[in-house]
Amino acid sequence: MTNIGGSQGAAEVTRVDALVVGAGFGGMYAVHRLREMGLSLVAVEAGDNVGGVWYWNRYPGARCDLMCVDYSYGFSDEIQQEWTWSEQFAAQPEILAYANFVADKLDLRPHFRFNTRVISAAWDEARTLWVAKTDDGATIEATYCVMATGPLSIPKDPEFPGLDRFKGEILRAAKWPHQPVSFVGKRVGLVGTGSTGIQIAPVVAEEAQSLHVFQRTPSFAFPMRNTVLEPDYVAELKRNYQGIRASARASHLGGVRPTTSRPFFSITPSQRRALMEDAWTRGGLNFIGLFSDLLTNIEANEQVADFVREKIAETVKDQDTAERLKPKGYPILARRPCLDTGYYEMYNKPNVHLVDCLANQIECVTETGLRTSAGEVELDTLILATGYDGLTGALLAFEVTGRDGRTVRDKWADGAQSFLGLMMEGFPNLFMVCGPNGPAALANIITLDEQNVDWICQVITHMREQGFATVDATAEAEEQWMEHVRALAELTLVSKANTWYVGANVEGKPRGLTIFTGGFLKFNEACTAVIRDGYRGLDFAAAPVSHEVSEPA
């Protein structure tokens, strides 16, 4: 076997127990746990350091919309005690610094090959291992393959033509330059008003000569009202981490954001209004957890949506602009809820202009700007905050071939399917972290990463103790899980909006809500039951026996 870390030559083959793809929080934890088990391993990452989405997303205003108490590891009390967050909702530089702190603390980097992409991975049935090829010509052979590629790691450009003609500067939110970018005196166009665009716009508006926001689908945004964490509170937090983490793991969302069992219509209209006003004033995630039935009761959902629309009208002075900013035609919270800092207030600035692309569709990018059906807007800089090929994009970005030559692309031709979002029938010894049929984007992702990796490590430990060479999900177990996922999806309003949750943002992608919507706690219970019931739904096998035939005398 060649050395595990570092750059490899084109002709070299590395043989290890485990291959991990990705250096985000899921991949980092997988490397830590697998190494603890005594496995030899290689991890591969396209960037030149750890951090995953926070390595790439360096755009102005980038900030996590989960509180740092949720968006951080819980497996190590030493890390919890040594690291101190400065704000309730951490900004990108602090999150990236945290990822680097963890990598240093656990000495993870020697296991990573940075600036390296896996271009193919194929199952070798005869040798019961995965053979991965990387873009530097190297080969990695591994008994186990852990895909920690992330649900949001393959950015997508907009569908309109002419990007290559634009003579100004094009900036992609998901691949932002590592050096500072100035917008002083520039005419800037921003395409995309999801979470990313809503974070970028107010910061750019402070500098730019003009900012045109090209809005295709308005988003519901709640005020973040971020706060600095005082030393006394930080000390309390560190003293109580154990109970906080236990509460998170026992919750519907896998975190400590506010939730309730109170249905919307169980209290009077004046009480509902008072609760919503208070939550709006306090900001953050308080509003999202006010009522228990917002994603199942369409009448309740619409009344809450009307409240937010009223707030938009109160904030934005020009009522025509306010009306165009109001989301309509889909349930509130069916699209990812956004937390903003001055987004609606920004439209009161004289240099900020909303371009309603529902009324005036984008036709193309020109040499000098962006043309809509109403005419051309001249620009010096074009920012693309147009989202990702979510959930499935990362595993479809390179060729993954399982048994009998079947690829993941073949398997997912009609939509993602797997067992627990963790394994796919026909792809032995391959595991996914935060896969498309688990809670994915509907749960606190670091809690989910830890739970996923711990489950994967339990399965691998069982294999090694029992002498099994392979594990595969059975077709029956996979189909039963997918029937459960589909049945739950029918009960929620999340499926009623055209979002990346259902694949609607990528042309030609199969439509459908394949995320497990039953919540983190129920998901964890399902995973635990598989192991408790003797690894129900998994098919283990010993290595094939080689029979050598003697030549006749």
N, C-alpha and C positions, 0 to 999 in steps of 0.2 A: 504494500500500500504506500502511496506517496504521502508527503506531509499533508495535514488536513487543511490548515488555513493558507491564506496567501494566493498568489497568482500561479496558475498552472500552465504548462506548455501544451501546445496543440496535440502532441501525441500521447500525453500522459493520461492514465486511467487511475482514478482514485476509488478504492473499495472501502465503504464504511457501513456501519449498521443503519444510520439514518441520514436522510437528506431533508433539510428544512429550507423552504423557499419563502423569503420575505424577512425583513428586519424591522417590522413594526412591532407593536406591543405583543401581538400573538406569537410572532416568530421569535422574539427575544425570550419570551417565557418558555416556549417549546425548547429552545436551545438549552436553557438553564435546567429544565426538568429532565430532558433526555441525558444530558451530561451527568446529572445527579444519579441516574440509573446505571451509569457506567458504560453507556453506549458510545462508540466512536461516531463522529458526525461531521458533516459539512453543512454550512448554511450559505445560501446564495442571495445576494441583494443587488438590485440594479443601481441604487444610489451609492455614494461613496461613504456612507455612514448609516448608523441606525436612526430610527424615528418614523419610518413608514410614511404615512400621509403627511406627517408634520415635518418630515425632511423636505418633501416636495412643495407643500403649500406654504409659501412664505409671503403671500400677497398682503398688502396693507390692510390692517384690521382683522387679520386671521386670529380667531379665538375659538376655544371649545365652547359649545353650548350646553355642555354638562358641567356641573360643579366639580372642582378639582377633587373633592372628597370622594366622588364617584369615579372620576377619570384618572385613576391611579391604581397601582398594584396593591393588593391586600395580602399577598402570600408571605411577605417578609416584614416582620415588625421592625427589624433593624433599618430597612429602607424607609419605612413610615416615620420612624423617630428621627432619622438623620436628615430627611428632606423636608423643607418648609416651603409651602406655597405662599405667594404674596397676595393673590387675589382669589375671590370666590370662583370666578370664571377665568381660567388662565389663558394668556395670549400665547401665540405660536412659539416665540423665542423661549418662553419659560417651559413649555411642554417639551420642546426639543432638548433643552438643557436637562430636563428631568430624564428623558430617554438616555441621554449620554451619561448622566450620573449613574443610572441603573446599570448600563453597559460596563462602566468602569468598576462599579462596586462588585459586580458578579464576574468580571473579566470575560465578557462574552465575545469581544471583537476577534480574538485569535481563531474563532470557529467560523468566521464569516469570510466569504470571498465577495468583496465589494466591487462595484462597477462591472458586475457580471450578471447576465440574464440567462435563464434556462430557455432554450429554444425548442426543446422536445424532451419528452419523458415517455419511455415505453416499457411495458411489463415483459420480462423474459420468463416465460412459463417454465422452461426447462431448468433454469437456475434459480427460480423463485426470488427474483430481485428486480428492482427498477433500474433502468439505464437512462440516465439524463445527459443530454448534450448541452453545453453552454456556448455562448456566442464567441468565446475565445478559443473554441476548438477542443476544449477539454471534455472528458467523459467522467461522470460520477456514477458509480454503481452502489446501490443502497438497498438493504432489505426492506426498510420502511421509508415512505415518502410522506412528509407532512407539508401540505400546501397552506401556508399562512400568508396568502396573497392579498387578503383584505377585501371587503365588500365594495370599497370605493378606491380603486387604484388605477383604473384605465380611463383616463379622461377622453371626452369626445368633443370634436369640433362641431360647430353648427352645420346644418345641412346646406345652407345657401352657398352659391358658387362665388369664386373670385378672390378667395383669400390670398392666393399667390400673386395677385395683381397689385395688392395694396402696397404703396411706396412708403407708408408711415411705419410706425412701430406696432407690432402685434405682441400682446402679452397674454399668456395663458395662465389662468389662476392656479391650475393644478401643477404647473411647471414654471413657477415664478423665478426670475433671476435671483441669484444669491447675493448680488450687489444691490445697493439702494437704487430706486427708480424715482426720478423727479418728474412731477407733472406741472411744475410752475410754468405758467404762460401757455399751456398746451390745450388744444381742443381734444377732449377725450370722449370716446364712445365706450359704453359698457353694455355688453349683451349678456343677459342672464340676471334674474331677480329671485333666485333661490337663496339658500343660507349664505353662500359665498358672495354673490353679488350684493346682498344686503349688508354684508360686512365691509366690502370694498368701497362702495359708493360714498358713504359719508366722509371717509378719510381722503379719497381723491378729490372730493368737492371742496375741501379746505384749501387745496393748492391750485387746481386747474383753472385755466381761463374760462372754460366751459365744460360741463359734463352733460352728455346726452345718455340717458338710461333707456335702452331699448328693451321694453317689457313685453314678453310674449304671454306669460301666465302670471298674474299677480299672486303673491304669497301672503299668507297671514303672518304678521310679525308681532311679537310681544316685546315690550321693553325689557332689556336685560337688567338694567340698573345694577351694574357690577359694583363690587365693594372691595376695598382693601381689607385684608385679614389682620386684625389686631393681635399683638403678641399674646394677650391673655386668652383669646379665643383659640389661637393655634395650640397653646399649652393644653387647653381643655380637649381639643380635638385629638391630640396625641395620646392623652390619657385614656381616651374612650374609643380608640380605633377598633378594638376587638369587638365591642358590642355593635358599633356602626357597621362593620363588615358583615357580622352575623345577620343584622337586620336587612342589609342589602341582598344577601344571598337568599333570604326568605321572602323576598318581595316579588311583585308581579314584573317589575321593570329591571330587577337586578341592581337597584340603586336606592338612594335615600331621598330622591326627589319626592315632593309631596304627592300623596295619593289619598283617595277617600272611597268609602262604600256608599256615599250619599248620592242617590239619583237626583237628577235636575228638578223634577217635578215634585219631589218629596217635601220641598219647602216653598214658602210663599214667594210671589214675584218680587216683593220689596226685599226679602232676605236674599234671594238670588242676586239681585242687583247690587246689594251691599257687599256680598262676597266677591263679586266680579270687580267692583270698584276698588276694593281693598287689595285684591290680588294684582290688579293693574298698577296700582300705586306702588306696591312693594316690588313688583317686577320679577324677573327671573322665571323659575319654573313653577311658581305658585299658581299661576292661572291655569296651567295645563292639568293640574291635579285636582281641580275644584269639584268636579262631578264625575260619578262613576260610569255614566252611560252615554258619554259624548260620542263614542264610536259605535253605538248600537241603536240609539234613539234619534232618528232624523229630525224630529220636531225640536228636541232639546238642542241638537247640534246647530240648527238654523238660528235659534234664538241667541246662542252664544256667538255665532258668526255675526249676527246683526249688532251685537254689542261692540265687537272689534271694528266693524265697519263704521259705527258711530264715532269711535275713537279716532279713526283715520280722518273722518270729516271734521272733527274738532281740532285736529292737529294741523292739517294742511289747509292753508288759507284759500288757495284757489280751488273752488269747489268742482270745477271741471277736472282738474288734476286729481283731486281727492276721489272723485267718482271713478276715474280710470284706475286708481290704485286699489280700489275695493275688490277683493276676490269674490267671484261669483261662479256658480255652476258646479261647485264641488264642495264636499263637507269640510268644515274646519278640522284640522288635525289629520285629514286623509293624506295631505301632503306633509312633508316634514315641517313641523312648526319651527319658525325662525325666532331667534332672540336678537333684537337690534339695539344699536346705540345711536340714536338720532337719525334713523333712516327716514321716517316720515317728516320730521322737522327739516331735513335737508332740502325738501322740495319747496320750502319757503325762501331759499336763497335765489338771488337773481341769475346766478350762473348755472343753475341746474334745470334741466329740461327733461320731461318724461315723453318718450316716444311710444305711443300705444300701438304695438305691432299686431294686435287683434283687429284694430281699425285700419292700420296702414302696414301691411305685411312687408317684411324684409325681402327684397328681391335679389340683391347681390352686393358684394363688396367691389368697390371701384378702385382706381389708382389713388384717389384722393379722399375716400370716405366710404360711407355705407348708404346704399340707395333703398328707399322704401317706395311703396306705391304712391306716396305723397311727394316724393322728390328725394334729392340727395342731401345728406348731412356731411359736410366736410370735416375731416378729422386728422389730427396728427398722430394719435395713439388709439388703438382699438384693443380693449380688454375683453377676453372671452372667459366668461364664468358660466359655461354651458353644460356643466355637470359631467357625469361619468356613465360608462357602461356598467351599471351597478350589479352587484351580487354575483353575476356569472362571467363578467367580462374578463377578469384576470385569468381564470382557468381556460378561457377560450382564446386567449391571446397567443398561446403556443400550443403545439400538438401534444396531447396527452392520450396515449394509446394503451388500452387495457387488454383483457383476454380476447383472443380470436380476432385481433386487429381492429376492434371497435374503439373509436375515439370518443372523448367527452363530447365533442361537437355532434357526433352521431347520436349519442345517448340523450343529449339535451336539445335535439332538433325541434321538439315540440314543447320545450320548457324544461327548466331545471328539475331534476328528480334525484333523490338520494335517501339514505337511511339516517334520520336525525340531523341531516345537514353535515354529518361527520364522515360518512363513508358512502361509496357508490357500488352497487352490485356490478360485478364484472371488472372491478379495479382493485385487486387484492392488495392489502398492505398500504393502501393509499388513504390518507386521512386529510380532512379539511378542517381548518380553524375558521370559525365564523362563516360556515357554508350557507348557501342560499336557501336551504329549507329548515334552518333553525330560526331563532328569534332575530338574528342578524341586526338590522338597523332599528329594530323595535325594542331593544334592550340595551342596558349599559354595556358597552362593548368590551371594556377591560375585564369586568366581572365575567362576561361570556367567554372571552379569550381564556381566562384562567380555568373556568369550568370545562371548556372544550379540551384543553391540553391535558388537564388532569384525567379526564375520561380516556383520552387516547393513550396516555401513559399506563393506565390500569389495564387496558386491553393488551398492550405490548408486554407488560410485565407478566400477565397471564400466559401469553404465548411462550415467552421465554422459560417460564417455570414448568410448563407442560410439554415443552419440546416441539411446539407447532412452528411450521415454517410460514404458513400463510393464514390470513383471515380475510373473509369476504362477507359482505352483507348478502343475505338471501333475497331473491327476487320477491318472495312473498312478504318478507318484513319490510322491504322498501316500498312496495305498493300499499301495504297497510298504513305505513307512516304518511305517504303522500295522500291517501284518502282522508286521513285525519287532518292534515294540513289544509286540504281543499274544503273540508266540511267547516273548519273553523273560519276560513276566509269568507265563507258565505254569510257569516254572522256579524261581520264588521264592516263599517263604512270605509275602511282603508282601501278596499278594492274599488271604490266608486270614483276615484280620481285618476287622471292620466298622469302618472308619475313614474319615476325610475323604480319604485317598489313593484310595479306591474310590468315593467319593460317598455313603457309607452314612449320613452325619450330616445329610443334607438330604432331607426327604421328597419323593418324586417324582423325584429326580435319577437319571439312568441309572447303573447300577452297573457297575463294571469298573475294573481297574487300567490306566490309560492313560499312566502315567508311564514313561519309558524307564528300565529297571532295569539296563542294561548298564554303568552307571558313567560318570563324567565323561570319562575318557580315551577310551573307545570312542565316546562321543558326539562329542567334539571331532574324533576321527579321521573320523567320518562326515561332519561338516560340512566339514572340510578337503578330503575327497575330492570333494565336490560342486563346489567351486571348481577343484580340480586337474583334474577331468575336464571342464572347459569349461562349468561351471555346469549340470551334469547335473541334470535334474528341474525346471529353471526355464525358463519360456517368456518371452522378451523380445520386445517389439514397439515399432516406431517410432510416433510420433504419427500419428493419422489425417489424411490429406490432405483439405483442404477444396476441393471442386470447385464453384465458382460458375457458375451457368448464366445466360447473357445472355438478356435478353428479346428475342423476335423483333422484327425491324424492322417 
